[in-house]
């Protein structure tokens, strides 16, 4: 997901945000597994995304959810991967 005007985003950010948009709050290891990332790499992405106020960690387990700003990024992205990431 590339979003115009958001120059801090890196590869995989859009997939993480799109997954949380689709699932709602979710445990970090579950999302990392779905995206084929190791947990340490995933945590680094999440720390940066949280610093940019697009997701937040809501428990120590770790459970993550989108912020309103994060949902706005997903909603305005023409290449949103929400449907592509559906896990059946």
N, C-alpha and C positions, 0 to 999 in steps of 0.2 A: 504494500500500500504506500504510494507516494502521495503526500499531501502538499499542495502548493502553499508556500509560506512557512513551512515547518522544516527548517534546515537542520535541526538537531536529530531528526529521526535516522535510524540505522536499519540495515537489513534485519528482518525478523520482528521489528517493532510492530509493523502493521498486522502481522499474523497473530501476535500476542494480543493486541487490542481487539482485533476482529473476533478472536476466540472468546475473550471475556465478554464481548458484546453479545455473542450468540449464547453463551452458557450462563451468564450472570456470575456471581462470585464463585471462584473455583480455587482448588488447592494448586500451588505452584508445581509440585511434581507431576500432577495429572496433565497440566498444560504442557510442561516440558516434554513429557512422553508423547503427547499427541503431535507435537511439533518436531519431534526427533532431536531434541536438544538435551544436553546433560544439565543436571540441576544447578551446578555452579555457574555455567554460562547463562542459564535462564535467570538466576538470581541477579547477576550483573545487569542484564537488560532491565529487570524490574526495578532495581535501585535507581537507574537512570530515568526510567519512565515515571517513577514516583517523584523524583526530583523535579520533573517537568510537569507535575500535577495532572497526569493523565490516567494514572492508576494509583491505588492505595492498598497497602497491606493492612488487613483488618483483624488479623490474629497472628499469633506466633507460630502456628502450625506449618506453613504459611498459607493463609487464605488471601486472595487478591480480588479486587473488583475495580471496575472502571470508575473514574470520577465523571462528573458532568462534562468536563472539558475533553476527556478521553472519548466519551460517547459522541460528542460533536465532531471530533476528528474522524471517527469511523463513519459517521453519517454523511459527512461532506466529501469523503474520498470516492471518486468515481471507480477506482479499482478495488474497492473493499472486498476482502476475501471471506466475508462472513459465510456465504453459502458454500464456498469451496471447502471450508474447514469442518463441515458437519461430520460428526462421527456417528456412525450407525451401529 
